Amino acid sequence: MSEQMRIMRSKELPKELRDRIVARHRSGQGYKRISAALKVPKSTVASIILKWKKFGTTRTLPRPGRPAKLSNRGRRALVREVKKNPKITVAELQRCSREMGESSSKSTITAALHQSELYSRVARRKPLPSARHMKARIEFAKKHMKDSQTMRKKILWSDETKIELFGVNSKRYVWRKPGTAHHLPNTIPTVKHGGGSIRLWGCFSAAGTGRLVAIEGKMNVAKYRDILEENLFQSAQDLRLGRRFTFQQDNNPKHTAKITKEWLRNNSVTILDWPSQSPDLNPIEHLWRDLKMAVHQRSPSNLTELERICKEEWQRIPKSRCEKLVASFPRRLMAVVAQKGASTQY
């Protein structure tokens, strides 16, 4: 056997050569003559022609690959377990697999679930609304779903948040050489209990951000009333909402206290009747996230600097971002109805 034929036994023939073999066969040449003319082993010629007769092509067909370690029945059983209990662990699924007589590794189980488009992800933390809360959320959504764009632009959204000095739970990457992981420039400072934090009250509308106020000490009813007195109407004026705006606040006990209600009533403030357990309906939650990420990028070193940077970054939030978030309100309402009052993706 020639050296060329030995090489061809170990390598796949080019498609052009396979096509020539079939063409010669169709012209009436026999296997031996084709083998001698093209210097291809006769067994290879026979195999290519047989494949052409069976499949009508000379191209390389998909190969079956390594046999699956987990049967289709076993995979379907695992998918049922996951759908029944989304919080089940891979170790628990391994035990289920063994009980079915198909002992599988964690990677095999994970790959099988991926085939069914099931992936392990960090569970989102969401409020747990009661049946009463869900009913109220649906009623609120249906009531306000058809509000005009003009009405939505007249809403002044508000909320409170806490920002920690070293409290942003996100990865930060640095360029460094091997062995320098613990060098000071390559580390992120951490302090026990987050290094302190500040609490903020803020508001915004489709026209932009309003006042952002640092809350001194513990928030109580009197302090909340003072914040409204000093910042509510000034924010509405700055945003050109006029006197006939609608004020949104959640159902925190300080917001629904008798003192707060009296102040709002005495100042003729129209309140948006807000359903409990509904942070997903308030677009300001996304502004808080934007603010915390922007502040984190500037790495404040103390609480005074943290407050200053918070106020600077709050003012830098573009009007277009505020407009977009307010425009999402109808979609949030539709999501509540679609979820039958349960928490949504927002």
Residue pairs with C-beta under 8 A, 6 or more apart in sequence:
1 41
2 39
4 39
5 39
5 40
5 41
8 39
8 40
8 41
8 44
9 41
9 44
12 60
13 21
13 40
13 44
13 48
15 58
15 59
15 60
17 38
17 40
18 48
18 58
19 58
20 38
21 34
21 38
21 40
21 45
21 48
21 49
21 58
22 48
22 49
22 52
22 58
24 33
24 34
24 37
24 38
25 31
25 34
25 45
25 49
25 52
29 37
31 42
31 45
31 46
31 49
32 42
34 40
34 45
35 41
35 42
35 44
35 45
38 45
48 58
51 57
51 58
51 61
52 58
55 61
69 102
69 104
69 105
69 108
70 78
70 97
70 102
70 104
70 108
70 109
70 112
71 102
74 97
74 100
74 102
74 104
74 112
75 112
75 115
75 116
77 96
77 100
78 93
78 96
78 97
78 109
78 112
78 113
79 113
79 116
79 118
81 88
81 93
81 96
82 88
82 93
82 113
82 118
87 123
90 106
90 109
90 110
90 120
91 106
93 109
94 103
94 104
94 105
94 106
94 109
97 103
97 104
97 109
104 112
110 120
113 119
126 280
126 343
127 277
127 278
127 279
127 343
128 277
129 137
129 276
129 277
129 278
129 341
129 342
129 343
130 277
133 275
133 276
133 277
133 278
133 341
134 340
134 341
134 342
135 341
136 275
136 276
136 341
137 275
137 277
137 278
137 281
137 336
137 341
138 336
138 337
138 340
138 341
139 275
140 273
140 274
140 275
140 278
140 281
140 333
140 336
141 333
141 334
141 336
141 337
142 333
142 337
144 329
144 333
145 330
145 333
145 334
145 337
147 330
151 246
152 206
152 326
152 327
152 329
152 330
153 205
153 206
153 207
153 326
154 205
154 241
154 242
154 244
154 245
154 246
155 205
155 206
155 245
155 246
155 247
155 248
155 272
155 326
156 203
156 204
156 205
156 210
156 232
156 235
156 236
156 239
156 241
156 245
156 246
156 247
156 248
157 203
157 204
157 205
157 248
157 282
157 283
157 284
157 326
158 201
158 202
158 203
158 247
158 248
158 249
158 284
159 201
159 202
159 203
159 249
159 250
159 282
159 284
159 285
159 288
160 199
160 200
160 201
160 202
160 215
160 219
160 252
161 199
161 200
161 202
161 288
162 197
162 198
162 199
162 200
163 197
163 198
163 200
163 291
163 292
163 295
163 306
163 310
164 194
164 195
164 196
164 197
165 191
165 194
165 195
165 196
165 197
165 300
165 302
165 303
165 306
166 188
166 189
166 190
166 191
166 194
166 195
167 194
167 195
167 197
168 292
168 293
168 295
168 296
170 293
170 296
172 188
174 185
174 186
176 183
176 186
180 186
181 187
189 195
196 303
197 303
198 214
198 215
198 303
198 306
198 307
198 310
199 214
199 215
199 219
200 212
200 213
200 214
200 215
200 310
201 212
201 213
201 215
201 224
201 227
201 231
202 209
202 210
202 211
202 212
202 213
202 284
202 287
202 288
202 314
203 209
203 210
203 211
203 231
203 232
203 235
203 284
204 210
204 239
204 284
204 287
204 317
204 322
205 239
205 241
205 245
205 322
205 326
206 322
206 323
206 326
206 327
207 239
207 240
207 241
207 319
207 322
208 239
208 317
208 319
208 322
209 287
209 314
209 315
209 317
209 322
210 231
210 235
210 236
210 238
210 239
211 231
211 234
211 235
211 238
212 310
212 311
212 314
213 227
213 230
213 231
214 307
214 310
215 223
215 227
216 223
217 223
219 254
220 254
221 254
221 257
221 259
221 260
222 259
224 254
224 255
224 260
225 259
225 260
225 263
228 260
228 263
228 264
229 263
232 247
232 269
233 267
236 242
236 243
236 245
243 268
244 270
245 270
246 270
246 271
246 272
247 264
247 269
247 270
247 271
247 272
248 271
248 272
248 274
248 282
249 255
249 271
249 272
249 274
250 274
250 276
250 278
250 279
250 282
251 274
251 275
251 276
254 260
264 271
274 281
275 281
278 336
279 285
280 332
280 335
280 336
280 343
280 344
280 345
280 346
281 329
281 332
281 333
281 336
281 346
283 325
283 326
283 328
283 329
283 332
284 325
285 346
286 325
287 317
287 321
287 322
287 325
290 317
290 321
291 310
291 313
291 314
291 317
294 313
294 316
295 306
295 309
295 310
295 313
298 309
298 313
300 306
300 308
300 309
328 346
332 344
332 346
335 344
335 345
335 346
336 344
338 344
